[in-house]
Amino acid sequence: MKTFIKNYMKAVGVVCACMAAFPACTDMMETDSTTVGFEEDNRLDSPNDSLYSVLGILSQVQRLGDRYVLLGELRGDLMEATEDAKVDIQEISNFKVSSDNEYASFYDYYNIINNCNYAIAKMDTNIVFYEDKVMIPEYAQIKVIRAWTYWQLALAAGKVSWIEEPVLSLEAALKEYPQKGLEDLAQLLIDDLTPYIGVRALDYGTIDNFDSRKMFLPVDMVLGDLYLFLGRYAEAATAYYRLIDKRKLTLTSSYGNYWTNTARTGGSAAWISAYVNTGSNELLSSLVYSSRPDAYHPQLVRWSYNEVPSIVPTTSFVDWMSRVSHYYAAENTTRIQGFFTGDLRGLFEFSNGTTSSVSYTTDGLGDYKGTLIDKFYSLSTSGGVEDPENEALGGLRYVRNLPVYRTSQVYLRLAEAINRYGRPATAWHTA
């Protein structure tokens, strides 16, 4: 880790690589800019500066999308690499990652962290407009982004180099930075975020046809996850509940998949509808990408929904989902009317044997007859052009947003925190 951060910072040199010329709102999803600026040229002393600081940093966070999914789901035994996957993906799936693995590179994480450090150091939070410190909401969100990025890095690497100041010189690049493990890092991040509980959430309206409120990370969600990791369950539950209460988050039947009758001839795929609907209250935060098909996007559709897939659901996961039991009760009744098997978040299997996919499909695609992940395809939009790497789809499909936090996750983690705190009955009602 020390060798890596030194080499990375040498490459940065005295240049702050992102915070110099922030994009206009309509271009914030673009990550192609080669413009750089020097430390003395930049002071973040106006509301516009703070706005573009946040959007500029978010354009860098985009780069974490593929590995956020790969490192989470491959190592979590939810999916596995096929023999057609490139070596880097197979290595992650086999838990044998080489030093030059593309998705084990920490460059992008430290790049985001350094840009956050630069904005935090340069932002004047004392500017007042009508008695309101107008820079604080952006300042707080940048701290949340830095904390989330640090935590993702730590989960992948085990230890991180703790750097609080922007690295803008060769001398700073050559310093020995303290190494922090997961527990120490979690406490540092909690201490850093706690002062910003209750700060106004950001809302810039619609940007590139996307609700900007869903681009940002709730401080209470990140705090709750950190408390949960440390086993401080009461504090975790408090953070999650505070988010639920402030945002008025509710779970209804519109967020669940269910049979509409005991004969299993019809069902409602409400969960996947809420999952892919960016306007749904189910979506709290996501990694957002440009509407332009020629801009940078994750490769998840190409990898998962293809005649030659690179990642597929694990057999054990599909088998387990098919054996899960659940009960059926007609709406507005309290009496259970039937018990069935099969988790409907995977797929629907109707009484006549036909299936309808949700997170995965067992019907294959084109010449491929195995099980495929199709939730990323469900999230995708058409690019209106051909895609030679995925011809079976008849055209380019790309993901515009990857959900990071959803309402159902908040409730699920609240239930976990309450249960671990020793209140299982309360947790049951919460879940």
Rosetta blueprint (number, residue, H / E / L):
1 M L
2 K H
3 T H
4 F H
5 I H
6 K H
7 N H
8 Y H
9 M H
10 K H
11 A H
12 V H
13 G L
14 V L
15 V E
16 C E
17 A L
18 C L
19 M L
20 A L
21 A L
22 F L
23 P L
24 A L
25 C H
26 T H
27 D H
28 M L
29 M L
30 E L
31 T L
32 D L
33 S L
34 T L
35 T L
36 V L
37 G E
38 F E
39 E H
40 E H
41 D H
42 N L
43 R L
44 L E
45 D L
46 S L
47 P H
48 N H
49 D H
50 S H
51 L H
52 Y H
53 S H
54 V H
55 L H
56 G H
57 I H
58 L H
59 S H
60 Q H
61 V H
62 Q H
63 R H
64 L H
65 G H
66 D H
67 R H
68 Y H
69 V H
70 L H
71 L H
72 G H
73 E H
74 L L
75 R L
76 G L
77 D L
78 L L
79 M E
80 E E
81 A E
82 T L
83 E L
84 D L
85 A L
86 K L
87 V H
88 D H
89 I H
90 Q H
91 E H
92 I H
93 S H
94 N L
95 F L
96 K L
97 V L
98 S L
99 S L
100 D L
101 N L
102 E H
103 Y H
104 A H
105 S L
106 F L
107 Y H
108 D H
109 Y H
110 Y H
111 N H
112 I H
113 I H
114 N H
115 N H
116 C H
117 N H
118 Y H
119 A H
120 I H
121 A H
122 K H
123 M E
124 D L
125 T L
126 N L
127 I L
128 V E
129 F E
130 Y L
131 E L
132 D E
133 K E
134 V L
135 M L
136 I H
137 P H
138 E H
139 Y H
140 A H
141 Q H
142 I H
143 K H
144 V H
145 I H
146 R H
147 A H
148 W H
149 T H
150 Y H
151 W H
152 Q H
153 L H
154 A H
155 L H
156 A H
157 A H
158 G L
159 K E
160 V E
161 S E
162 W L
163 I L
164 E L
165 E L
166 P L
167 V L
168 L L
169 S L
170 L H
171 E H
172 A H
173 A H
174 L L
175 K L
176 E L
177 Y L
178 P L
179 Q E
180 K E
181 G E
182 L H
183 E H
184 D H
185 L H
186 A H
187 Q H
188 L H
189 L H
190 I H
191 D H
192 D H
193 L H
194 T H
195 P H
196 Y H
197 I L
198 G L
199 V L
200 R L
201 A L
202 L L
203 D L
204 Y L
205 G L
206 T E
207 I E
208 D L
209 N L
210 F E
211 D E
212 S H
213 R H
214 K H
215 M H
216 F L
217 L L
218 P L
219 V H
220 D H
221 M H
222 V H
223 L H
224 G H
225 D H
226 L H
227 Y H
228 L H
229 F H
230 L H
231 G L
232 R L
233 Y H
234 A H
235 E H
236 A H
237 A H
238 T H
239 A H
240 Y H
241 Y H
242 R H
243 L H
244 I H
245 D H
246 K H
247 R H
248 K L
249 L L
250 T L
251 L L
252 T L
253 S H
254 S H
255 Y H
256 G L
257 N E
258 Y E
259 W E
260 T L
261 N L
262 T L
263 A L
264 R L
265 T L
266 G L
267 G E
268 S E
269 A E
270 A H
271 W H
272 I H
273 S H
274 A H
275 Y H
276 V H
277 N L
278 T L
279 G L
280 S L
281 N L
282 E L
283 L E
284 L E
285 S E
286 S E
287 L E
288 V E
289 Y L
290 S L
291 S L
292 R L
293 P L
294 D L
295 A L
296 Y L
297 H L
298 P L
299 Q L
300 L H
301 V H
302 R H
303 W H
304 S H
305 Y L
306 N L
307 E L
308 V L
309 P L
310 S L
311 I E
312 V E
313 P E
314 T L
315 T H
316 S H
317 F H
318 V H
319 D H
320 W H
321 M H
322 S H
323 R H
324 V L
325 S E
326 H E
327 Y E
328 Y E
329 A L
330 A L
331 E L
332 N L
333 T L
334 T L
335 R L
336 I L
337 Q L
338 G E
339 F E
340 F E
341 T E
342 G L
343 D L
344 L L
345 R L
346 G L
347 L E
348 F E
349 E E
350 F L
351 S L
352 N L
353 G L
354 T L
355 T E
356 S E
357 S E
358 V L
359 S L
360 Y E
361 T E
362 T L
363 D L
364 G L
365 L E
366 G L
367 D L
368 Y E
369 K L
370 G L
371 T L
372 L E
373 I E
374 D L
375 K H
376 F H
377 Y H
378 S H
379 L H
380 S E
381 T E
382 S E
383 G L
384 G L
385 V L
386 E L
387 D L
388 P L
389 E L
390 N L
391 E H
392 A H
393 L H
394 G L
395 G L
396 L L
397 R E
398 Y E
399 V E
400 R L
401 N E
402 L E
403 P E
404 V E
405 Y E
406 R E
407 T H
408 S H
409 Q H
410 V H
411 Y H
412 L H
413 R H
414 L H
415 A H
416 E H
417 A H
418 I H
419 N H
420 R H
421 Y L
422 G L
423 R L
424 P H
425 A H
426 T H
427 A H
428 W H
429 H H
430 T H
431 A L
